[in-house]
Amino acid sequence: MSLNDLPAQPIARRPRAMVKVTGAAKNGVYPPAVIVPWESWTVDNNTFYQADTFRVSIPSSVLPDEVNSNWFSSQSEAFIEILAGFPNDPLSFTEADLDSLIYGRIDDIEYDPVSTMISLTGRDLTAVFIDAKTTIQYQNLTSSQVAAKLAASHGLSVSGPATTTPAGSLYARDHVSMTDRRSEWDLLTWLAQQEGFACYVTGRTLNFGPRPPAPPEPYELRWEVDDKGRPSANVQYLRTSRSLTVAKGITVVVKSPSLKTSKAVTGYYPNKPKTTQAGKASPFGNTQIYTITRGGLDQAGADKLAAKIHREITQHEMKLRARLPADSILTQTAMVRLTGTGTKFDQDYYVDGLSRSMSIDEGYVMDISAKNINPETVPSI
């Protein structure tokens, strides 16, 4: 079983899209959004803790008067929403028939009077937290209260369960100082990690809570070769790669100066190396050694960080990139399963990048990048 319908059928598709533009809020009220014509657009959905991005090309010669090229050149703040989908009636549809792919703030406006094209690039509303700096520690507020306070300061709602531990206790537990000037997003993502949460923005809502569960079935990319040697697949493009350095095994060593003594605390993952009779560490063999220095950790913290870094590194062993007709089924939380190549690349992958685009030339397509460790890779000992 898979999320998508297989085998893929050679049928005509009629996708549709809508691009809406609005200016800055006045007295807390946003002006009505205006639907604008477009030539092409791309939405990049990243993993949690990062901003999604967009790119839109608009022919200025057919813009409505209320949002013409002069209007764009006059804005100090403006917003875009991109919607796409497969309405039942492609000749008569509304935004209710489409899925909202991104709502974001425009970062850059480029106008070419020769070609009469306006190019817009920007990020989802994660940007408002990334661009805002703070030195406030919110020591007496819980993580969820900090999230709600920061969201409200930017006119966003918040979604997620209430937490109970004061932020000040989390700072002390992790032996960190929060007195430096940093972005609000750095603060939010750090608090989310301490709570075991995901932190991301959808539309005008800050999501601060447990990571959304993966669908029960994977999204399958199926490669098939018939009895005459003719290949077929539900992809337009497919590339895979494997890091042999990671395949040989990885050991992560975290060294941290002690907070109370002059001695350093050392954490290992997956295992602490065995010692010889002389008391010296034996060689690690052919495994790749990654040594990290991070101040202020106790033994448990050093071991935890070593395990975390080990997971991040080894997930880059097997990589996959593919292009295929876009749909609304695949999300960042789904697993992608490659089958039929008859190689070790036939396995499950975690999505780390998902880009959807629509244009007159290429239609509605999506590009996937995904990664994972190979199940047969044995952790170093």
N, C-alpha and C positions, 0 to 999 in steps of 0.2 A: 504494500500500500504506500501511496505517496500523496503529498499535498496537491500536486498538479495532476492533471488527467493525462494518462499515457496509454497507448502510444499517441504521440502528437498527430493531429489530423490536418491535412492540407486544406484549410478552410479560409475564406476571406474574412478579415477582421475589419471592424469599423470603430477604431478608438476615437475619442474626442477629448479636447482639453479646453481649459479656460484660464485666463490670466487676469487677476484683479489687482488694481492699484489704489492705494489710499494715501492721503497726506498725514501730517502729524496731528495729534490730538490738540484740541483747543478747549481749555477749561475742563480737561478730563474726558472730552467727547471727541471721538474720531469722526471725520466726515464720511459720507457714504462712499463705498468702494465703487470704482468704475471698471467695467470690463474693457480690456484693450486688445486690439489685434496683435498677433505675434507671428514671427517667422520660425523661431526655434526656441527651445528651452531645455535645460538640464537640471535635475535635482539630485544631489549627492547625499545619501543617507549614511552617516558614519555610525560607529559603535557608540555605546553609551559614554557619557562624560565629554563628548565633543559636539561641536555645533554642526548641524546639517547646512549645506550650502546650495545656492542656486545661481544659474546664469540664464538670462533671457535676452533675446534679440527682437526688437520691436521696430517695424517700419513707421517712422514718424509722419510720413506723408498721409497716412490714413488714421491718425490718432483723433479721437474726439476733442473738441475745442477745450473742454474743461481740464484735460490732461495732455495738452499738446507739448511740443518740444520746449517751448518757453516755460511752461509749468515745471517740467522736469529740471530745467536749468535753474529754477528759482527755489527749489526745495532744500531745506536744511535737514529734513527727516522725512522719509517716505517708506511705505511698506508694500510688500507683494504677497499675494497668495496664488499658488498654482494648483489647479485641480485637474484630474484626468480619470478616465475610465471608459466603460463600454455601455453607454445608455441604450435602452431598448429601442428608442427612436433617435437615430443619430442626426436626423434633420430637425428635430424639435426636442430640446432638452434644457434642463436648468442645472444649477450647481448641486441641487439635491440628488441628481443622477450620477454625480462624479465623486471621487475620493479626493480629499484634500491631501496633497503630498507635502506641502510646506507652507508655512506662514512666517515670513521673515522681514527683516529690516534691510533696506538697500544700503550697501556700503559704498558703491562706486557707480557713477553714471557717466557713460562715454557717448558722445554725440558725434556722428560723422555726417556733416551736411552734404557731402558729395554723394554718398550712397543713401542718404536720408535714414540711416539706421541708428537706433539708440540701443546700446548694450548696457544691461543692468546686472550687477553681481552683488551678492550679499549672503547673509547667514540667517538662520532661524533665530528666535528670540533668546537663545543661549547667549547671543551677542551682548545683550544688555548687562548680563552678569560678568562676562569676560571683560568688557570695557570699563566697568566700575571698580575702582580700587577702594580698599578699606583697611583700617588698622583696628577697628572695633572687634573685640573678642567675644562678646555675648556670653560671658562666662556663666551667667546665672540662667540662661535660656537653654532648653533642650534643643537637640538637632532639628526636630520638626518645627519648633517655634522659630528658630533662626531661618529656616527655609521659608516659612510663612511670612516672616517679617521682611525678608529681602524680596520675595515675590511681590508683596503688596506695595513695596516702594517703587516698583516698576509697572504697577498696574496689572500684574498677572495674578491668577488664582493658583492655588497649590493643591496637589493631590497626593495622598499617602497617609499612612497611619501615624498616630501620635507616638513620640518616643518619650522616655522618662529620665534618661541620664543627662545631667547638666553638661554643657559643652566644656566647661572648665575641668571636669573630671576626665573627659576624653583627652584633653591636652596633657594632663598630668600622667595618665595611663600610658600614653604613647611617647612621653618624654620629649614633647616638641614645644617650641615657642611660637606663639601666634601674634607676636608684637610687630612683626615686619609688615610693611605695606604690601598687600597682595590683592589679587582680583577677588571679587565676591564669588566667582565661579571656582577658584582654587579652594576657598573656604567651604563652599557647598559640597564639592566633590570629595574633599578630605573628610568632612563629617559623614557623608554617605558611605564612604569606605569603612569608617569606624563602626557604623551601624550595620554593615553588610548589605547596604542598599545600592540601587542604581539611581542616578541623577540625570535627568534629561528633560527637554522641553518639547511639547507638542502643541502647536497652535499658540494660544495665550495661557497655557497651563504649565507650571513647573511640577514635574513628577519627581517625588522624593520618597521612595519606598522600595519594597522588594522588587528585584528584577523580574520583568514579565516572564512567565513560563514559556518554554519552547513548545511549539505545536507537537502533538503526539507522533506525527509522521514527518519524515524528511521531505524536502523538495528535491526531486530526482532529476539529474542530468543523465540521460540514457544514450549510450553509444551502442549501435548494433551493426553487425556485418552479416549479410545474408549468405546463403550457400554458394553464391557466385562471387563472393568477395566484395560486394558493393556495400559501402558504409552508409549509414543514415543516423541522424541524431536530432534531438530537439534543441540544438544550439546552432548558431551561425559561426561561432568562433570558440575554440577551446584550447587552453594551454595549461600544462601542469609542470611542477618542478619539485625537486627534493634537495634539501641541504644535507650533504653527506657529513658535514661537520657535526650537525646536531644528531644525525643518525648514529654516530659513534658513541654518543653519550655526553652529557653535560653535568658538571658539578659546579654548584654555586657556593662560594665562600663569602660570608659577610663578616667584616671586622668592624668592631665598634669600641671606641675608648669607653671605659667604665665611668659612670657618673660619680662613683665614690672612691675608686682606687685608681692607681696609675696603670693597672693592667687592662688589656683589651679583651673584650668578649668576642668570641668567634662562633658563628653559626654556620652549619653546613646543610646542603641538600643535594642529593638524597641521603648521603651517609657521610659520617665523619671518617676520614681515612684511617686505616689500621696503622699501628705503630710497630716498628721493628724492636728487637731486643735492646738495641741501643737507645730506644726511646724516641727515635726520629720517625716522622711520618713516611710511610712507604710511598712510592710513586703512584700517581693516579692512572697510570697506563696510558691508553690512547684517548682518554676522555678530554674534552675541552674544559679548561678551568676559567671561570668568571669570578673575579675577586672584586667585591664592592666594599667601600668604606663608608659607614654611616654612623655619625655620632649619636650618643644618648640612648642606646638600646640595651636592654637587659638580655639574658640568654634566650628567653622565650621570644622576645621581639626579634632578635637576630635570626633565630631559626625560622620564624614566621616569614620574615622578609626574604630569606634564602629560598624558601619554598615558593613564594609568590613570583620571584624573579625567574626561578627555574621553569614554572608553568608558562610565563610569558615568552621565554626564549624557545622552549621546545615546541610550542604551538606554531612556530615558523618553519618546522621541518618540511611538511608537505603543503604545497600551495597550489591554488587553482584559480584560473581566470577564465571567464566565459561571457559571451554575448548571446542573447536570445530575445525573441519577441517579449515585450514587457507585459506584465500582468499585475494585479493587485494582491496576489496570493503570497508572494515571497516577502518576508520581513527580515530585519536584522536578527531576530531571535530564532529563526528557523535554522535547522541543520540542512546543509546541501549534501546530497549523496550522489557520487559518481559511480556509474555501473557500466559494464560491458567492454571496457578496454582490455581486460585480461592482464592488467598490470597491478602493481602495488598501489597505484593511484586510485584504484576502486575502493573508496572508503567514504566516511562522513567527514564533513568540513564545517567549521564555524565561519559564518559570514563576518567579514571585517570591513566590507565596503559594498554599497549597493547604489548604483546610479541609474536613474531613468531619464530618458530624453525623447523628445518628439520633434520632428522636423518634416518639411515637405519632401526632402530627398530620401530620408532613411525611415520614415514612419515612426512607430512607437517601439523603442527597444530598451533593454536594460543590460547593464554590465555588472557582473558579480566578481568580487575578489573574496577568496575564502582560504582558511588555513587550518591546520591541525597537526598533531604529532601522529606518526604512524603507529598503529596498535602494536606492531611487532617490535618497536624500538624498546629495548630494555634499559631502564634507568641505570646510571653508573653506580658502582658499589665501592 
